[in-house]
Amino acid sequence: MATKNKKDSDDAIKKCYKQLYQLKKDEIKQKSLEYYHANKDRINKKIICECNGTYSVKNKDKHIKTRIHQNYLNKLKKNKSIDSSDSDTSNSDTSDSDTSEDDAPKKSSSSKKITNSKLRGRDLLAKLQDNKA
């Protein structure tokens, strides 16, 4: 029964707002038009996102929900998790090579597996160049 009363009160409030809008329709439109002209540059300013997409201030929420932006965020998350796992493995590699660096020749880096899924382009290129040297 409480939901019925709430629905009735919500409908009454909506009806009042509609009537109020109809009474002050011209005034409301004029004020919103003045605001738009006063802030036109800020409202329509184009912003370049980190995902290389562009949007205006009024469409920021819409842009954040786009497939392009969501794919970019997912790639960032994957790269952060890969970077943290790479830093763990690189610390163990450096500790092994520091102990016997002068006595024994360095381990060949070709024995390490290089996977495209774990490395970004520039990191992969650096690893391949190290393998050639």
Secondary structure, 3 states (H helix, E strand, C coil): CHHHHHHHHHHHHHHHHHHHHHHCHHHHHHHHHHHHHHCHHHHHCEEECCCCCEEEHHHHHHHHCCHHHHHHHHHHHHHHHHHHHHHHHHHHHHHHHHHCCCCCCCCCHHHCCCCCCCCCHHHHHHHHHHHHC
